[in-house]
Amino acid sequence: MIIHGARPSPFVRKVIVFAAEKGIAVEVQAAGFGRGAEGYLKGSPFGKIPALEDGDFLLCDSTAIVTYMDALKPGEEMIPAAPRERARTIWYEEFGDTIVQAAGQKIFFNRAVARRLKRKPDLAAADLAEAEEMPKIHDYLESVLASGPEGGGWLVGDRFTLADLAVACPLINVAYVSAGLSADRWPCTVDWLARVRARPSVSAALAEEWPMVEPMLSK
Ligand SMILES: N[C@@H](CCC(=O)N[C@@H](CS)C(=O)NCC(=O)O)C(=O)O
């Protein structure tokens, strides 16, 4: 199975880690901004990453791709089957993909990616998102992790699911360029993110992407 995309994208990282958690072997092929192999050009009609190529099956969008992967290998689903857990997992994925990513992208893009693309960074937008948008996100996560109905140290149920993965992925990008997530103010969130990062699936993905990330962080 081929994942087309760039490893440091939160959406690409999500599908890479998801595949590892499911025991699905993937090959990552570089793609993005309209450039990449045929499977990407055909599989992602709007040029977004990631795209998936599984034989003659082409699919874009990280949510669609992880849904496919989860159904391919029934067993310990990353998207729980129980109605309430399933619905809450979908909420957290949506939260990660939209609210967290929208704020995080302003920080990561402007502090790390823009220069590499020879675009003028909007550092004021990054500072504003860090000062005003991220704390609200951290407050919310802290509230659900500290005293949420699940109470297991994970966002849904008592185990790592797509919910944790999808929310952590954009936060990992923010953490590359921001020290805003303070353990004094958000201890449960810091602890949770450290546990996500420590999973073999995540730490392996982070090690693989580092050679692409490091040059973006150098002055
Ligand atoms: N909903 C999509 C979002 C994918 C997405 O926006 N990817 C970004 C990279 S982080 C992208 O391809 N940006 C290039 C562009 O918008 O042209 C998913 O979950 O896969």
The ligand as a Tripos MOL2 file, in Angstrom:
@<TRIPOS>MOLECULE
LIG
   20    19     1     0     0
SMALL
NO_CHARGES

@<TRIPOS>ATOM
      1 N1         -9.1570   16.9120    4.7710 N.3       1 LIG1
      2 C1         -7.8820   16.5740    4.1750 C.3       1 LIG1
      3 C2         -6.9280   17.7490    4.3420 C.3       1 LIG1
      4 C3         -5.6450   17.5100    3.5880 C.3       1 LIG1
      5 C4         -4.8040   18.7840    3.5030 C.2       1 LIG1
      6 O1         -5.3180   19.9030    3.5660 O.2       1 LIG1
      7 N2         -3.5090   18.5970    3.3380 N.am      1 LIG1
      8 C5         -2.6350   19.7340    3.1650 C.3       1 LIG1
      9 C6         -1.2700   19.4510    3.7580 C.3       1 LIG1
     10 S1         -1.2530   19.5120    5.5130 S.3       1 LIG1
     11 C7         -2.4420   19.9910    1.6830 C.2       1 LIG1
     12 O2         -2.4850   19.0860    0.8930 O.2       1 LIG1
     13 N3         -2.2090   21.2520    1.3380 N.am      1 LIG1
     14 C8         -1.8960   21.6150   -0.0030 C.3       1 LIG1
     15 C9         -2.9880   22.3760   -0.6340 C.2       1 LIG1
     16 O3         -3.9480   22.7540    0.0710 O.co2     1 LIG1
     17 O4         -2.9010   22.5980   -1.8380 O.co2     1 LIG1
     18 C10        -7.3570   15.3040    4.8200 C.2       1 LIG1
     19 O5         -7.7940   14.9760    5.9350 O.co2     1 LIG1
     20 O6         -6.5410   14.6080    4.2150 O.co2     1 LIG1
@<TRIPOS>BOND
     1     1     2 1
     2     2     3 1
     3     2    18 1
     4     3     4 1
     5     4     5 1
     6     5     6 2
     7     5     7 1
     8     7     8 1
     9     8     9 1
    10     8    11 1
    11     9    10 1
    12    11    12 2
    13    11    13 1
    14    13    14 1
    15    14    15 1
    16    15    16 2
    17    15    17 1
    18    18    19 2
    19    18    20 1
@<TRIPOS>SUBSTRUCTURE
     1 LIG1         1 GROUP 0 **** ****
